[in-house]
Every structure is written in structure tokens, then in C-alpha cells.
Amino acid sequence: MISVVILTFNGGERFSDLLSRLKKQIIMPKTILVIDSGSRDGTAARAQGSGCKVIRINKQDFNHGTTRNLGVTQTDSEFVVFLTQDAIPADEQMIAELIKPMQTDPNIAICYGRQLPRPTAKPLERFFREFNYPPQSILKTKDSIPILGLKTFFCSNSCSAIRRSIFIKLGGFKNNVIVNEDMLFAAKAINAGYAVYYSSEAKVYHSHSYSLLQIYKRYFKIGRFFADNKWLLRYGGIKHYGGNIVKSGIATFWKERKPHYIVALLAELAVKTIAYKFGWYYQLLFDRKRI
């Protein structure tokens, strides 16, 4: 019934931990497919040694949407679970909880899980994970749009499961998209009358301690993405999302008596905003040059 697809590049010890915990799931996948983009640390060999099916591609051929679509074509299960190489199952129930809503409701096209901060995560990263992945599950449909706006389409392929029949019907992920292929698919599914489910019980440990430069690069790509998919913004803008983060962050760190993290939060949000804007205008200029 279930296949797991993992995209890897120099997975390291966290990838080994991921494979170990997958073997302890109460629902074992039929296939674990690893698509490796030219790792130099033995990731592909480690995956093969653990009984995974491995496909090797060139690093320059990797693409978030295209590579995951390849994974679907190389499996035949009705449910396909996607994981990134550093998303570590928090318990033995992760796969079971990820597909349980989809088994109950045949209208759910994709279900994504809760990303917990790693035990070593810093307070700011812990805050962002808890803000974006709350302890309450939610079913999102067209009826959610007036309430949640753009957040209706929020989804993450770091830990998700798709229903093959709906996925194929909708044409899969968009090819050659630099980020947010998961959000685009969720928006397409909801606009087609299907549902997206967030399962707070399907848990993985997944967080990063990014430098400001790494944050800048990521949000530059996000700016390019939204400039290329402006239609998404008619459901609600980024400003509303950012305003909620600021309010929640100030309340959280004030309550915890960590006012210096309020300053750190505002600084990080400023970097994200600048990067987003630069990415947005870069993409508009890039599009004009292509015409």
C-alpha cells in the first residue's frame, strides 16, 4: 500500500538515523526509494546496504518538483510518502498517522506531518517550528480560504503523503519549480475540490540552524517563486502572515523573559523581507528578458 521516497545529497548521520527509524515503523513501507543527486559521502551505498532501491541522478538535474515526480513513477503504491534526508521520524507511528486521515477520507489529496524542533534547536528556530506546525490537526478545503487565506495552501514535502490516484489526475507536482512545489500542488488540489490534511500526530524532527546568509538565499528563491505565481497572492498576502509571526513572537519571548530574542526575530524577519523583495524583482526582470 505504501512507498517512501527520500531525496538525498550527502545525507550524513541524520540520513542513517532516518533509515534506522523507518525500519521500526508499525506500518512498514513496501518500498523505500532513494533518489540521490551525486552524494560524495557514501549516502547512496548506505541506502543500498539498508535494502533501499536507489536511483542516481546528476546534481544539476535535481529539481524539487521534477525529482519527486520521478519518484512517483518508480513506485506503484496508492500512498507515496515523501521525506527529506534529515526529517527523522519522532516515533514508530509516523507513517501510520500520516496515511490514516487519507484512508478515512478519500477526498484528501495530500497529508503533511508536524515538524518538531530538534532537541538542540535554538529558541528562534523552535518558535518558528511551533508557529508553523501547531499541535492541532486540520482539514483544509475551499471553505478554509476565507478563514486561512494563503495559509490554506501551506504544505511541506519534508514529511508528506500523496494519494496516487488524485496526484496523477491533477498532473503531479509542477516541474522545474525552485521551491514550494508542495504549496502549488496543495493549491491545485484544493481549487479542484479536493482536501489537504495537516496531521499533528505524524511527527518528525526537522529544524535547521541557518545563518542569515542561508536565510537570505532561501527567501530570495521564495520571492522568485511568488513573482512567478502571483495568482496565489489573491488568497491573502505575505504581510498578514508576517504580522502574525511578529505578534506571536513578541508574546512568546516576552512571556519567556527573553527580550533579546524579540530583537533577533525582528532582524531575521527584516532579512527575509529584503531577500523576498529582491527575489521578486529579480524574477520580474528575468521574465522581461525572456520575452
TAWO-V312360 format. One record per helix or strand of 3 or more residues. SS is the DSSP state (~ for helix, > for strand). FROM is the first residue (numbers start at 0). LEN is the number of residues. Records with the same first field share a line. If there is no record, write none. Layout:
SS->FROM-LEN  FROM-LEN
This chain:
>->1-7  30-6  52-4  78-6  107-9  137-3  158-5  194-11
~->11-11  42-7  58-3  63-10  93-11  122-10  141-12  163-6  180-11  211-17  229-6  237-18  258-32
